[in-house]
Each structure stands twice: as structure tokens, then as C-alpha cells.
Amino acid sequence: MFHRILNFFTSLRLTVACLVLALLLVFIGTLAQVKLGLYTAQSEFFRSVFVYWQPEGSHLRIPVFPGGWLLGGTLLLNLLAAHAKRFELSRKKTGLFMIHGGLILLLLGQFFTEVFQEESAMRLEPNQTKNYSEDFRKSELVVIDTSDSNSDKVVSVPDSILARQKQVQPPALPFTLEVKNYWANTDLTRERTPGSVPSGATEGLGLSLFVVPHPEATGMDERNLPSAVVSVTSPKGAVGAWLVSTLTGTKQTFSYAGKTYEIAMRFLRHYQPFYITLLKFQHDIYRGTDIPKNFSSRIRLHNPGTGDDREVLIYMNNPLRYDGRTFFQAGFDEKNPGVTILQVVQNPAGATPYVACTLMGGGLLTHFCMSLFSFFKRRRIQPKSPEVRPKKSKPGEKGAEPALAGAGDPGKMRIS
């Protein structure tokens, strides 16, 4: 039984099958981008174990095709098992070891990138200082204990939990959060409009607002704006229900057990141990046109922990790399031309593609050179075959060709 399993995972047929399925997955996923959008298609087809089919009007999800993670993991297991079974330490196979090692590193690096990479954005107004960036595709419900004058205690609940759970009991809070309603993408209005619904809030700004639900955004240049009605419930009863939304930055305040709390929904924040201040944002265009020529942000970087305090110019194709993060010049706020938007990427496995490609390229070159030297070596030591020439026979000897009459004397040639 063990040998059958080993032969299955080390077979070339499994490799070919995975490659064919990967080609089909890329083809199907590319077509699905038209309906689902690029971001959703990547999540459902390439960043998943299975591709699921959900019947209309049902919550049942049926796996119908292997996803990108399953195919990539199977290929990696196939490669490792084949090397373990056929491993033979030899100097002649150095190039092959390097090639396959680079391929393994490339697959692992891509997996770690998908799992651990964080992409966010930092929106800065002139002279504004921040030590965090925001993920515009994920949001969080925050309850902030502001009773201590020296520091605030923040409790965060991701929106993914709000979407599937009706009750949340964070250990750091003395009360329960009950989700009355949750909308993945919304708009807020003060007047009753077609498609709008009452918020259902009993406290705060939700008393005068209506919620307009929208379909979930799927495009790469789109984002969802979730809203929820959250009730704070204590053992003695309900404290109140508040409408929280990423559309408003207003923090709503309430009191419980002698402490003051603030409740709000905001985009998920990624904090960093240093501060960035926008000194000046410049948007250059070609003279006489509206075509962008250059975007640049002059910022001040201040790290209290290391003592770094310097100015940096960030512009297109010239990002700032600091403390494992990369800051790109992504754009600006069209309504406020002086406001810059920096894209922040933190990828612990960012160097693996370069190392893997270098290793694979070195392996190909090593294997080619060793094969070429081996060919020249065999050609040099191969013995030469002796040259065989036909023996000339004299006239009259046995085996000699008969001489023509008058041969060699054209004047005595006879024709009979």
C-alpha cells in the first residue's frame, strides 16, 4: 500500500495532470474575471483549495474543481517525493539540483506571499502625521476604552466575524456585542429613497439615517463600504444599538460601569513603529495637456526607536523601502489635490522570486557547461579510425584492370 501511494505521488502522470488542470484553471479563472472582477476571481480560483459552485438561492457550496493552492501544493509534493525516491548524490547532477531547488523555492515563496503579504494604503494630508496604513478591502469594528487619560485600549473585531456571527464576546470587554444587521456594501442617506431601509439604531447618528444596500464590489479599483447595526448588551440588559459604517469617521460615545467607550467601524489598520509626515505633494503634468508627468511626495520619516529622522522623496518607480515595508506613490485625491495616497506593501517573502530565479538560472548554466565540457572531453579522447586507401595494382598482376589498347597514346587509339 505504501509503495502504491509513493508511486502515485512520484509519477510523471501526476505532474502532467496537475499542469493540464492548472492551464484549465487559468483559462476558467480569466473568463470569470468578466463577471466576478479581478480581485474576487483571484480569491475564488487561485487563492483557494477548491473552486466552489453555489446554486442560486442556496447557501450550499459544492467543490467542482481544484483551486490554485491545491494544484500548487500537489506539484510541490510531487517534486519533493520524486527527488526523495530517485535521489543520487552526484557532481554531474549539480545543475539539476539547483534548477529543482529554485523551482521548489519559487512555489514556497508564492505560497508565503499569498498568506503573509499585506497591501494597504496611507492617505496623507499636508503636514499630517501617521503611523498606520489602512486596508481598503477589509474593515473592523472597534470599541475603544477612553477612560485612561494616558492611553486608549482598543478592541478590534474583523468584519468577517461580523458577517457570520450574531454575537461576539471579546474577552477584554465586560459586555456582549450583538450584530442586529450587517451590509457588505452600503450608502447612507438622510432621506428615504427607493431601496433604502431604516437603520434600526436606537442611539447615535443612526437615528436620522437610512441605509441603502448595494451589491458587493468586485473590481480592482472598487471597494466595499460596509455598515452594521451593533447592540451593546450587558448582563442587566441592552445598553443601546448603534449604526456603524466606514462611510463616516464619527466615533459614537457611550458609558458603561463607570467607563467611557467609543464605538466605530473603520478600515482595517496596520500599525508601524515609525511616523510619516507629508511635507509636500507635487503633481506635474505635461505643458498644455492633462497628461500626468510625475507624482511625488516629500515626506519626513521619524523613528523614535532608532533615532532616524530624515526627509525622503517618493515618486513613480522610486519607492521608499524601510523596516520591511515598501511605500509606493500610488496616486492622489482628485477632490483635494494636495492629498497624497501611498501604497504600502509588506511581504516577508518578497526576495524569494529573485533568489529562486537566480538559482534556476545558475542551475541551467551549470548543467549546460558541464554537458558541454563532457562532450568535448569524449570527443578529445576518442581514438581516430585508420584511413584505408585502395591499393594500386600494376598491369598484368592478378586483380588488375585490363589496360585499353592504346591507352596513354591518343595517336594509336583504335576503334574496332
N, C-alpha and C positions, 0 to 999 in steps of 0.2 A: 504493500500500500504506500509506504514511504517513497519507494522508487518511482511509483506512478506519479505521485504528486511532484517529486523532484523533476521527473522528465517533462511534466506538463509545464512547469514554470521555467524550464531551461530550453524549451523547444523554440525553434525558429518560426514555427507556425503561429505561436502566441505573439511573437514580435510583429509578424506581418498582419495578423488580425487586429492588433492594437493600432498599428499605423493606418490601416484602412478605416477603422472606426473613428480615429482622430480626424482623418480627412473628411469623413461624413459629418462629424460633429462641427467642424469649422464651416462646412458648407451650410448646414442647417442653422447654425447659430448666426451666420452672416445674413441669411434670409430673414431670420426672426427679428433682426435689428430694425427692419422697416416698421414692424408693429409695436415691438416692445421698447425700442430705443437701445442705444449702445450700452448704457450702464446696466439696465435690467437684463439685457441679453448676456452680458459678461457674467453677471451674478448667477443666472439660472443655468447657463450652458457650460461655462468654463471654470467658474469658482464653486463647483458643486460636485458631489459624489454621483448623483443621478440627475437626469433630466426628467422632470415630473410633468404629467398631464392631469389637469384638473377639470372634470366635467362641469359644464355650465350650471350654475346654481347649486353646486355641491362644494363642501369643504374637503372632500376626499382627494388626496394627491396620489397618483399611481405612477411609479417609476417605469419609464418606457425606453430609456437609452442611457448608457454610461456617460457620466459627466467628465469634465476635464481632469479633476483631481483623481478619479478612479483610473482613467486611462494612463495618466502620468505616473501614478503610483504603481500600476501593473507593469509598465515599461521599466521603471526603475528596479522593481523586484526581479523582473526577467533578466535584466542586465547583470545584477548582482549575483543571482543564482547561477547564471551561465558562467560567470568568472569563477565562482567558488567551485563549480564542478570540473571545469576544464583548466583550472589554474596550473600553470607550469612556469616556474621562475627561470627566465632565460634572457640573456642580454639582447638577443635578436628581437625580442618582443617588447623592448623598452618603448618604442614609439606607439605600439598598440595599447600598452598600459596607460600611457599619457593621454591618448585620444579618449579611451573609455573613462578614465578618471575625470577628464574635463567634461564629458557628457553627463556623468553622474553628478558632478558639482553644479552643472547648469540646471539640471532638473531639481535638485535640492534647493538651489538659490531661488528659482522661480517660485517654489512652494513657500519658502520662508518669506519671500517678498509679498505674496498674496495674503499671508497670515498676519505678518507683523508690520507691514508698511502703513504709515499714517499720512494721509493727504488732507491738508486743511488750508485755510486762508486767513490772512491778517489784514483787516481793514483799518487804515490809519488816517486820521485827520491831521492837518498841520499842527505840529507841536504836541501831538498826542503820544502818550507812552503806554505800552502794553507789554505784558509778559506771558501772553497766551495767544493762541490762534484758535479758530473756530472751524469745525467740520460742518459744512453747509448741507450735508446729506444725512446727518444724524442729529438728533436733538435729545434733550434731557430735561426732566423735571427737577428743579432744585428747591429745597427747603432750607433756609438759612437762619441759623440761630444768631441773632444780633445782640444778645443780652450782655456779652462781654465787650467792654469798650476797647480792649486791646486787639481782639481778633474775632473773626466770624467763623462759625462752624457750619460747613456746607455739607448737606446730604444730597446726593445725586441719584436719580432713578432714570435709566435709559428709556427712550421711547419704545424700544422693542418690548420691554416689560409692560409698559402701559397699554400697548396694543393687544396683549394676550391675557393679562391678568386683571381681575376686577378689584382685588385688594392687595395692597403692598404694605408690609410692616417692616420698615428699616430698623435694625437694632438700635441705631443711635437716636431714634425719635420715640417720645413717650406716647404717641398716638398712631392711628392707622390711617393710611391714605386709600380712599375708595374711589375708583375711576367710574364716574357716572356715564360719561360719553368720551369717545376718542375718535377724532377725524384725522386721517393721514395727510390731507391737503385741504386747506380751507382759505376762506377770505372772511373778513369781519366787516359788518356794516351797522350803522346806527338806525337805519330804516328798514322796514320789512320789504323785501324784494322777492321776486319769483325764485323759488328754490332755497330760500333762507329758512332757518329754523331757530326758535328761541334757544338761547344758550343753556338755560336751566340753572344758572348760577343764583345763589342766594346772597352772595356778598361780593363786594368789589366792583370792578368795571364791567363785569359780565351782566350786570343788571340792566344796562342800557344798550347792549349789543346783541346782534343776531349773527349766527354762523351760517356761512354759505359753503357747503361741502363741494369739493372738486375731485375729479379723477386724479389718481396718483401720477405725478410727473415721471417720465421715463427718459427724457433727453439728457445728453451730457451737459447742455447749457441751461437745464431747468433744475428746479429743486422743489421739494415738498415743504409746505408751511403748515405743520401740524398744530392742532388745537385740542384741548381736553377740558372737561369739567371734572375737577377733583374735589372730593369731600374729605374734610378732616374730621375723623371720628375718634372720640375718646371713650374710655370705659363708662363715662357718665352720659354719653350721647354725642350727637353731631355738633361740631363747633361751627361749621359752615361749609358751603360749596363755592369754589372759585373757578372762573373761566381763565385758563392759562393758555398762552399762544406764543409762538415765535414771531408773530406779526407785531407784537407790542413788547417793548422792553420794560414796561411798568412793573415794579415789584409791589405786590399787594401784601399788606401787613395784617397780622392778627396776633392775639395774645392767648397763651395757654399756660396754666400752672405758674404764673408769675414771670414768664419769659416771653420775649417778643420774637416773632418769626416772620420771615418774608417767604412768599411762595411765587414762583415764576417758571415759565418754560422758555428755554433758550437753546441755541445751537450748542452741540457738544464742544467743550473747551479742552484744549491740550496746553497745559501749563509748561513753562520752561524756566530754568534758573537764571535767566538774564532778561534785561529790558531793552526794548527797541523804541526809539523816539523818531518820528518823522520830522526832519528839518525842512525839506523842500521836495515837492514833486514837480517834475517838468515833463510836459507833453509837447514834443516837437513834431511839426508837420512840414511837408514839402511846400515851398512857397507857391502860392496861387492855387493850392489844392487842399482837400481834406484828407489826404493820404497820410497816415502816421509815418513819421520818420524815426522817432525814438521815444521810448518811455524810460524815465529814470527817476529813482528815488534816492535822495541823500538822507541817510539815517544815522542816528547815533546809537552805538552798541555799548551797553553798560552791564558788566557782570560783577556784582558785589563780591561773589565768592572768589574770583580770580584776580580782581582788580582791573580787568580790561575796560578801557574807556576810550573809544575811538570813533571816527566818522568813516562811513563806508558808502560808496556809490553803487547802487544796484541798478542795472539796466539790462536790456534784452541780450541774451547769450552771455551775460556776465553776472551770475548769481552770487550770493553770499553763502559760503559753507562754514558752519560754525556749530560745534558741540553736537555733531551727528545729524544736524538739520541743514537743509538747503533752502534758501529763500530766493524765489524767482520773481521777476517783475511780471505779474500776470495781467494787470490792467488798471483801470481807474473807474471812479464813479462818474458816470456821464452827467448826473444831476449836480454833482459837486466836483468840478474839475480839479480842485486841489487835493482830493482824497485819493490815496493810492490803495491798491489791492495787491498784496504779496501772497504768492502761493508757497506754502511751507510743506516740504516733503521730508519725512523721517523714515529711512529704510535701513535697518541694521544689516541687510544682505545686499546692499547696493553695489558692493565691489565684486560680488561673486560672478556676474556675467563677464567682467573684464578678465578675471583670473581664469575662468573656465575657457574662454575663447583663446587666451594666450596659451594655456596648457594644451588645448586641442591643436592649435596651430603649430606649436613646438613639437607635438607628437607626430603630426603629419610630416613635418620637415625631417625629423629624426628617422622616421620609418623610410622615407624616400631616400635619404642619404645612405642609410645602411643597406638598403636594397641595391642602390647604385654601386656602392663600393664592393658589395658581394658579387655583383655581375662582372665588374672589371677584374676582380681577383680570379674568378673562374675562367675568364677569357685569357688572362695572362698565363696561368699555369697549365692550360690545356695544350697537350703535345700536338705539333703540326704533322699532318699526314705527308709521307714522302711523295714527291712528284714523279709520276710514271710517264715516260716518254716512249713512243713506239720505236722499235729497233729498225734501222735501215738495212736492208738485205742487198747484197751485191748481185749483179746479173749472173744467172747460171746457178746460184745457190738454191737450195731447197726452200720453197716458200716464197721465192722472189717472183715479182710480177713479170710476165714476158715483155721484153722490150719491143717496141714498134719498129718496124723496118724503116730505116732512115731517120730514126729519132735522133734529134740533135743536129741534123743536117737538112735544112729545108730544101736544099737543091736536089737531094737524092730521094725525096719522098715519092713513093709510087702509089698509085691508086689502082687497085685490081677489082 
